[in-house]
Amino acid sequence: MSRRRPSFSNIHSRMRVHQKSHDLGQVRVNFATVKTAALPLVPAVVKRWLPDGRQEAAEWVVRNPRRDDR
């Protein structure tokens, strides 16, 4: 099943930032919204950071540079 990639232009508008009226210096982050926006981007980030790796089931497998891995 293919997930639709979120548009960065509307991510901020969908994120709800809650601010307490009595504590104006702190902002509460809606982590569920951040997770929803970031999760579809994980494969692209992993491929960029570890380009010689490959996906095996639910894991990204890479060669260990300190051993003679295949």
Residue pairs with C-beta under 8 A, 6 or more apart in sequence:
3 39
3 40
4 40
5 40
5 41
6 36
6 37
6 40
11 37
14 33
14 37
15 30
15 33
15 34
15 37
16 30
16 33
17 27
17 28
17 29
17 30
18 27
18 28
18 30
19 26
19 27
19 28
20 26
20 28
46 53
46 60
47 53
50 60
50 62
52 62
52 63
53 60
53 61
53 62
53 63
54 60
54 61
55 61
63 69
63 70
